[in-house]
Amino acid sequence: MRTSPHFDEFPFWKVVFSVALGVLLANAVMWGAAAIMARVALQQAAEDAASSPAPTWLTLRMS
């Protein structure tokens, strides 16, 4: 028993494909942003460590 005479004309595969493509695109954007943020954070941490080195356990023990 069909609810609508145009039930077969509705492109369900287009909806499923569009949703899957949107999810994959959002996932790629999220991972790209996370990679950029991690790279910036590591670069800034390296610059901070080079400009003012933190005391190590050896320097703390010697003082």
MARDO-622582 format. One record per residue (C-alpha): residue number from 0; residue in one letter; x, y, z. Coordinates in steps of 0.5 Angstrom, whole numbers, plus 500, padded with zeros to 3 digits. Each point is the difference from the previous one (the first is absolute). Layout:
BEGIN
@i:NUM aa:A east:X north:Y up:Z
...
This chain:
BEGIN
@i:0 aa:M east:500 north:500 up:500
@i:1 aa:R east:503 north:507 up:498
@i:2 aa:T east:499 north:506 up:503
@i:3 aa:S east:501 north:504 up:494
@i:4 aa:P east:500 north:499 up:493
@i:5 aa:H east:507 north:504 up:499
@i:6 aa:F east:503 north:496 up:505
@i:7 aa:D east:505 north:496 up:495
@i:8 aa:E east:502 north:507 up:497
@i:9 aa:F east:503 north:503 up:506
@i:10 aa:P east:507 north:499 up:499
@i:11 aa:F east:502 north:497 up:507
@i:12 aa:W east:507 north:498 up:497
@i:13 aa:K east:502 north:507 up:499
@i:14 aa:V east:498 north:502 up:507
@i:15 aa:V east:504 north:495 up:503
@i:16 aa:F east:506 north:502 up:495
@i:17 aa:S east:499 north:507 up:502
@i:18 aa:V east:500 north:499 up:507
@i:19 aa:A east:506 north:495 up:500
@i:20 aa:L east:504 north:505 up:496
@i:21 aa:G east:498 north:505 up:505
@i:22 aa:V east:503 north:496 up:506
@i:23 aa:L east:506 north:499 up:496
@i:24 aa:L east:501 north:507 up:498
@i:25 aa:A east:499 north:502 up:507
@i:26 aa:N east:505 north:495 up:503
@i:27 aa:A east:505 north:502 up:495
@i:28 aa:V east:500 north:507 up:502
@i:29 aa:M east:500 north:498 up:507
@i:30 aa:W east:506 north:496 up:500
@i:31 aa:G east:503 north:506 up:495
@i:32 aa:A east:499 north:505 up:506
@i:33 aa:A east:502 north:495 up:505
@i:34 aa:A east:507 north:499 up:496
@i:35 aa:I east:501 north:508 up:499
@i:36 aa:M east:499 north:501 up:507
@i:37 aa:A east:504 north:495 up:503
@i:38 aa:R east:506 north:502 up:495
@i:39 aa:V east:499 north:507 up:502
@i:40 aa:A east:500 north:498 up:508
@i:41 aa:L east:506 north:496 up:499
@i:42 aa:Q east:504 north:506 up:496
@i:43 aa:Q east:498 north:504 up:505
@i:44 aa:A east:502 north:496 up:506
@i:45 aa:A east:507 north:499 up:496
@i:46 aa:E east:501 north:507 up:500
@i:47 aa:D east:498 north:501 up:507
@i:48 aa:A east:505 north:495 up:502
@i:49 aa:A east:506 north:503 up:496
@i:50 aa:S east:499 north:507 up:502
@i:51 aa:S east:500 north:498 up:508
@i:52 aa:P east:502 north:493 up:501
@i:53 aa:A east:496 north:497 up:506
@i:54 aa:P east:505 north:497 up:506
@i:55 aa:T east:501 north:493 up:499
@i:56 aa:W east:501 north:495 up:506
@i:57 aa:L east:507 north:501 up:500
@i:58 aa:T east:500 north:507 up:500
@i:59 aa:L east:495 north:500 up:506
@i:60 aa:R east:504 north:495 up:504
@i:61 aa:M east:507 north:504 up:499
@i:62 aa:S east:497 north:506 up:503
